[in-house]
Amino acid sequence: MARYVLALDQGTTGSTALVVDAEGAVRARGYAELTQHYPQPGWVEHDAEEIWRTMTAAAGRALAEAGVSGAEVAAVGITNQRETTIVWDRATGAPIHRAIVWQCRRTAPMCDELRARGVEPLVRERTGLVLDAYFSATKIGWLLDHVAGARERAERGQLAFGTVDAWLLWKLTGGRVHATDASNGSRTLCLGLRTGDWDDELLKIFGVPRALMPAVVASSGVVGETIEVPGVLPAGVPIAGIAGDQQAALFGQACYEAGSAKNTYGTGCFVLLNTGDTPVASTHGLLTTIAWRIGGRLTYALEGSVFIAGAAVQWLRDGLGLIRAAAETQALAESVPDTGGVYFVPAFVGLGAPYWDAYARGTLVGLTRGTTRAHLARATLEAIAYQSRDVLEAMAADAGVPLRGLKVDGGAVANDFLCQFQADVLDAAVVRPRVIETTALGAALLAGLGAGLWRSLDALAARQAVDRTVTPRMDAATRARLYAGWQRAVERSRGWEAQP
């Protein structure tokens, strides 16, 4: 009897798969790293076919480690790096260009032009988002305008657009299903926040043909069945859950009630606050987004996005060669009492919430001859916590309530130093779950719910298990002094890249 859920978590730096049993316990994990392409400064691309290969490789490894055959899988759940944009040929399934990654800043000038035309207030009101190169719409426009013949083919209905979830769904179903869920759709700048469907006026503003767009489906419920994926899945397995990675993490953290919040520490940092049936408009630089659609009901969230978090640690490893593995940063950070006055603002691709400065750039300040790699490692971890405080302060102001505690997840929260410093700089408890890969777990729970393995949200919430609650130790004066230094460093990073 099929009694497992296979969760596919396609992320920015790699693809992860989890095998989850009927009790909601993780039985095994598979992973495959994804190549990053940087054709120009500020540009980031992925190979869409490699995305598929790494995802199937990770799934195969997870099933093998669990000792579970594809025939025992009751449902598949998908979660994904959001906003990353793929356009492919409907007839051949071949991408017309590499995927343009959410981090890519190539369309910042297009956003400037649209802003100058005065369309941002309408975009903000309809979508809950800001007019920024982060989102998919201008990336779609760039592809249609820079790949020969693409715009004409798109208007004839010969091309398909999708964020990574839609691409994986297309591949899993052999091209039979072209769809995205409401949470991913709400990240494109083309979907009406209140209607949950594509908005013709927004499509016109961004020059995106409706014929290019996928159907918008629920986040939980069967949307298609697999074709045979050799060595991984047989034909006929229901695909029953889809959500963008941060919304999936909110679901995996059991933040089902309005007012509950989580922060995911991955390539970037993403704070989400469930606001229930009501989309709350931000006045502090946050985004209003769809959390999920279940049973015809839309649930909304406030979101603050930090573009570079774990990716800054990856830069220490790959760019500077200061560490061999990310886990080394904890011992390095703890080997010095502080950063020696060093602050690192990892604005490699600009700053996200609450600043939204596409022209900020990475900045190291406070260096002296006594600065060591330990100081740099500590400053990098502290930067992740400072950026999260920036967002959480904005969120508390929008929601009108102080932060009482924070649920955390993602690979970086295995770092005890980061969790303690985060609690210290927030002056709030940080709660780490036993399963820190709550993004993939959320996809599994959505799929299991959609396929009938679990009957209710209450049943899912009862399965939550806490690993550790970290409480603050820092005194108020130190906290205020350190955060003031961070704010000075951020000001020095802003507007560094000359605007065109």
HUNOR-V92813 format. One record per pair of residues at least 6 apart in sequence whose ideal C-beta (glycine too) atoms are under 6 Angstrom apart, sorted by sequence separation. I is the first residue (numbers start at 1). J is the second residue. D is the distance in whole Angstrom. If there is no record, write none. Layout:
BEGIN
I & J & D
I & J & D
END
This chain:
BEGIN
20 & 26 & 6
21 & 27 & 5
129 & 135 & 6
144 & 150 & 5
153 & 159 & 5
185 & 191 & 4
217 & 223 & 5
228 & 234 & 6
264 & 270 & 5
316 & 322 & 5
317 & 323 & 5
351 & 357 & 5
396 & 402 & 6
412 & 418 & 6
413 & 419 & 6
435 & 441 & 5
448 & 454 & 5
454 & 460 & 6
9 & 16 & 4
88 & 95 & 5
144 & 151 & 4
191 & 198 & 6
192 & 199 & 4
203 & 210 & 6
226 & 233 & 5
228 & 235 & 5
255 & 262 & 6
292 & 299 & 5
316 & 323 & 5
350 & 357 & 6
396 & 403 & 5
423 & 430 & 4
18 & 26 & 5
19 & 27 & 5
37 & 45 & 4
123 & 131 & 5
169 & 177 & 6
170 & 178 & 6
190 & 198 & 6
227 & 235 & 5
263 & 271 & 5
290 & 298 & 6
291 & 299 & 4
350 & 358 & 4
422 & 430 & 5
8 & 17 & 6
19 & 28 & 5
86 & 95 & 6
87 & 96 & 5
253 & 262 & 4
279 & 288 & 5
291 & 300 & 6
351 & 360 & 4
144 & 154 & 6
262 & 272 & 6
291 & 301 & 4
350 & 360 & 5
7 & 18 & 4
18 & 29 & 6
120 & 131 & 4
225 & 236 & 5
226 & 237 & 4
392 & 403 & 5
419 & 430 & 5
190 & 202 & 5
250 & 262 & 6
261 & 273 & 4
289 & 301 & 5
17 & 30 & 4
86 & 99 & 5
190 & 203 & 6
225 & 238 & 6
313 & 326 & 5
347 & 360 & 4
166 & 180 & 4
182 & 196 & 5
260 & 274 & 5
289 & 303 & 5
347 & 361 & 5
348 & 362 & 5
4 & 19 & 6
5 & 20 & 5
16 & 31 & 5
84 & 99 & 5
85 & 100 & 5
165 & 180 & 6
198 & 213 & 5
224 & 239 & 5
249 & 264 & 5
347 & 362 & 5
445 & 460 & 5
115 & 131 & 6
222 & 238 & 5
223 & 239 & 6
258 & 274 & 5
286 & 302 & 5
287 & 303 & 5
313 & 329 & 6
346 & 362 & 5
4 & 21 & 6
14 & 31 & 6
15 & 32 & 5
84 & 101 & 5
114 & 131 & 6
258 & 275 & 6
84 & 102 & 5
160 & 178 & 5
222 & 240 & 5
246 & 264 & 6
258 & 276 & 3
286 & 304 & 5
345 & 363 & 4
3 & 22 & 5
14 & 33 & 4
83 & 102 & 4
165 & 184 & 5
197 & 216 & 6
255 & 274 & 5
413 & 432 & 5
14 & 34 & 5
34 & 54 & 5
111 & 131 & 5
344 & 364 & 5
111 & 132 & 6
140 & 161 & 6
163 & 184 & 5
220 & 241 & 5
279 & 300 & 4
32 & 54 & 4
111 & 133 & 5
250 & 272 & 5
280 & 302 & 6
343 & 365 & 5
406 & 428 & 6
408 & 430 & 5
219 & 242 & 6
343 & 366 & 6
405 & 428 & 6
413 & 436 & 5
219 & 243 & 5
246 & 270 & 4
342 & 366 & 4
405 & 429 & 4
406 & 430 & 5
407 & 431 & 5
408 & 432 & 6
32 & 57 & 4
108 & 133 & 5
275 & 300 & 5
341 & 366 & 4
403 & 428 & 5
32 & 58 & 5
107 & 133 & 4
246 & 272 & 6
405 & 431 & 6
31 & 58 & 5
111 & 138 & 6
274 & 301 & 5
275 & 302 & 6
409 & 436 & 5
30 & 58 & 4
105 & 133 & 5
110 & 138 & 5
273 & 301 & 6
272 & 301 & 5
273 & 302 & 5
342 & 371 & 6
409 & 438 & 4
30 & 61 & 3
107 & 138 & 4
185 & 216 & 5
272 & 303 & 5
340 & 371 & 6
434 & 465 & 4
30 & 62 & 3
102 & 134 & 6
107 & 139 & 6
29 & 62 & 6
271 & 304 & 5
342 & 375 & 5
433 & 466 & 6
434 & 467 & 5
28 & 62 & 5
180 & 214 & 5
182 & 216 & 6
312 & 346 & 4
433 & 467 & 6
107 & 142 & 5
179 & 214 & 5
270 & 305 & 6
340 & 375 & 5
344 & 379 & 4
431 & 466 & 6
432 & 467 & 5
178 & 214 & 5
179 & 215 & 4
181 & 217 & 6
183 & 219 & 6
339 & 375 & 5
344 & 380 & 5
381 & 417 & 6
385 & 421 & 5
389 & 425 & 5
432 & 468 & 5
28 & 65 & 4
269 & 306 & 4
342 & 379 & 5
346 & 383 & 6
381 & 418 & 5
385 & 422 & 4
389 & 426 & 6
28 & 66 & 4
48 & 86 & 5
179 & 217 & 5
181 & 219 & 5
268 & 306 & 5
308 & 346 & 4
336 & 374 & 5
353 & 391 & 5
431 & 469 & 5
15 & 54 & 4
27 & 66 & 4
100 & 139 & 4
268 & 307 & 5
335 & 374 & 5
336 & 375 & 6
339 & 378 & 5
344 & 383 & 5
382 & 421 & 6
15 & 55 & 4
269 & 309 & 4
308 & 348 & 5
339 & 379 & 4
354 & 394 & 4
385 & 425 & 5
429 & 469 & 6
430 & 470 & 4
17 & 58 & 4
250 & 291 & 6
268 & 309 & 5
16 & 58 & 6
17 & 59 & 4
307 & 349 & 5
332 & 374 & 4
336 & 378 & 6
429 & 471 & 5
15 & 58 & 4
19 & 62 & 5
267 & 310 & 5
179 & 223 & 6
247 & 291 & 5
265 & 309 & 6
266 & 310 & 5
267 & 311 & 5
333 & 377 & 5
10 & 55 & 5
17 & 62 & 4
247 & 292 & 6
307 & 352 & 5
332 & 377 & 4
333 & 378 & 4
427 & 472 & 5
97 & 143 & 5
306 & 352 & 5
8 & 55 & 6
19 & 66 & 4
48 & 95 & 4
177 & 224 & 4
305 & 352 & 4
423 & 470 & 5
166 & 214 & 5
305 & 353 & 5
329 & 377 & 5
333 & 381 & 5
424 & 472 & 5
19 & 68 & 6
243 & 292 & 6
304 & 353 & 4
423 & 472 & 5
424 & 473 & 6
97 & 147 & 5
420 & 470 & 6
424 & 474 & 4
47 & 98 & 6
48 & 99 & 5
85 & 136 & 5
96 & 147 & 5
137 & 188 & 6
161 & 212 & 4
173 & 224 & 4
322 & 373 & 5
419 & 470 & 5
83 & 135 & 5
136 & 188 & 4
137 & 189 & 4
162 & 214 & 6
329 & 381 & 6
45 & 98 & 4
46 & 99 & 4
83 & 136 & 5
137 & 190 & 5
159 & 212 & 6
174 & 227 & 4
85 & 139 & 4
96 & 150 & 6
135 & 189 & 5
155 & 209 & 5
157 & 211 & 4
172 & 226 & 5
46 & 101 & 6
85 & 140 & 6
154 & 209 & 5
87 & 143 & 5
44 & 101 & 4
154 & 212 & 5
44 & 103 & 5
44 & 104 & 4
129 & 189 & 6
183 & 243 & 5
184 & 244 & 5
43 & 104 & 5
181 & 242 & 4
183 & 244 & 5
127 & 189 & 6
181 & 243 & 6
42 & 105 & 4
43 & 106 & 5
4 & 68 & 5
183 & 247 & 4
316 & 380 & 6
128 & 193 & 5
141 & 206 & 6
126 & 192 & 6
127 & 193 & 6
141 & 207 & 5
6 & 73 & 5
286 & 353 & 6
313 & 380 & 6
4 & 72 & 5
90 & 158 & 6
140 & 208 & 5
285 & 353 & 5
312 & 380 & 5
4 & 73 & 5
12 & 81 & 5
137 & 206 & 4
285 & 354 & 3
2 & 72 & 6
5 & 75 & 5
6 & 76 & 5
7 & 77 & 5
8 & 78 & 5
9 & 79 & 5
10 & 80 & 5
11 & 81 & 5
90 & 160 & 5
284 & 354 & 6
2 & 73 & 6
3 & 74 & 6
285 & 356 & 6
2 & 74 & 4
87 & 159 & 6
88 & 160 & 6
126 & 199 & 6
219 & 292 & 4
87 & 161 & 5
219 & 293 & 5
220 & 294 & 5
218 & 293 & 5
309 & 384 & 5
86 & 162 & 5
126 & 202 & 6
165 & 242 & 5
84 & 164 & 5
86 & 167 & 5
306 & 387 & 4
93 & 175 & 6
81 & 164 & 6
334 & 417 & 6
80 & 164 & 4
333 & 417 & 5
80 & 165 & 4
330 & 415 & 5
119 & 205 & 6
193 & 279 & 5
78 & 165 & 5
304 & 391 & 3
330 & 417 & 5
78 & 168 & 5
304 & 395 & 6
302 & 395 & 6
302 & 398 & 6
386 & 486 & 4
196 & 298 & 6
310 & 412 & 5
186 & 289 & 5
83 & 187 & 5
186 & 290 & 4
82 & 187 & 5
183 & 290 & 5
182 & 290 & 5
286 & 394 & 5
183 & 292 & 5
285 & 394 & 6
284 & 394 & 4
182 & 293 & 4
286 & 398 & 6
284 & 397 & 5
284 & 398 & 5
282 & 398 & 5
269 & 387 & 6
52 & 171 & 5
269 & 388 & 5
271 & 391 & 5
271 & 392 & 6
273 & 395 & 6
365 & 489 & 5
263 & 388 & 6
365 & 492 & 6
363 & 492 & 6
363 & 493 & 4
360 & 493 & 5
360 & 494 & 5
361 & 496 & 4
359 & 495 & 5
361 & 497 & 5
357 & 494 & 5
359 & 497 & 4
359 & 499 & 6
343 & 485 & 6
263 & 406 & 6
343 & 486 & 6
266 & 410 & 4
345 & 489 & 5
262 & 407 & 4
263 & 408 & 5
264 & 409 & 5
265 & 410 & 4
345 & 490 & 6
264 & 410 & 4
343 & 489 & 4
347 & 493 & 5
265 & 412 & 4
265 & 413 & 5
345 & 493 & 4
128 & 279 & 6
10 & 164 & 5
253 & 407 & 5
129 & 287 & 5
128 & 287 & 6
128 & 288 & 3
249 & 409 & 6
76 & 237 & 6
128 & 289 & 6
70 & 232 & 6
82 & 244 & 4
70 & 233 & 4
71 & 234 & 6
75 & 238 & 5
76 & 239 & 5
70 & 234 & 5
73 & 237 & 5
77 & 241 & 4
78 & 242 & 5
79 & 243 & 6
75 & 240 & 4
79 & 245 & 5
79 & 248 & 4
60 & 231 & 6
60 & 232 & 5
56 & 229 & 6
59 & 232 & 5
56 & 232 & 5
253 & 438 & 5
252 & 438 & 3
249 & 438 & 5
252 & 441 & 4
249 & 439 & 4
252 & 442 & 3
248 & 439 & 5
251 & 442 & 4
249 & 442 & 6
245 & 439 & 5
248 & 442 & 3
248 & 443 & 5
256 & 457 & 5
241 & 443 & 6
243 & 446 & 6
241 & 446 & 3
241 & 447 & 3
240 & 447 & 4
254 & 461 & 4
241 & 450 & 5
240 & 450 & 3
254 & 464 & 5
240 & 451 & 4
238 & 451 & 5
130 & 356 & 5
220 & 446 & 4
219 & 446 & 6
220 & 449 & 5
221 & 450 & 4
220 & 450 & 4
105 & 349 & 5
103 & 349 & 5
108 & 358 & 4
105 & 358 & 6
13 & 267 & 6
12 & 267 & 4
79 & 439 & 5
79 & 443 & 4
77 & 443 & 4
77 & 444 & 5
77 & 446 & 6
77 & 447 & 3
75 & 447 & 4
75 & 451 & 4
74 & 451 & 6
109 & 500 & 5
26 & 435 & 6
18 & 440 & 4
16 & 440 & 6
20 & 444 & 4
9 & 439 & 5
9 & 440 & 4
7 & 440 & 4
7 & 443 & 4
7 & 444 & 4
5 & 444 & 4
24 & 463 & 4
5 & 447 & 5
5 & 448 & 5
END
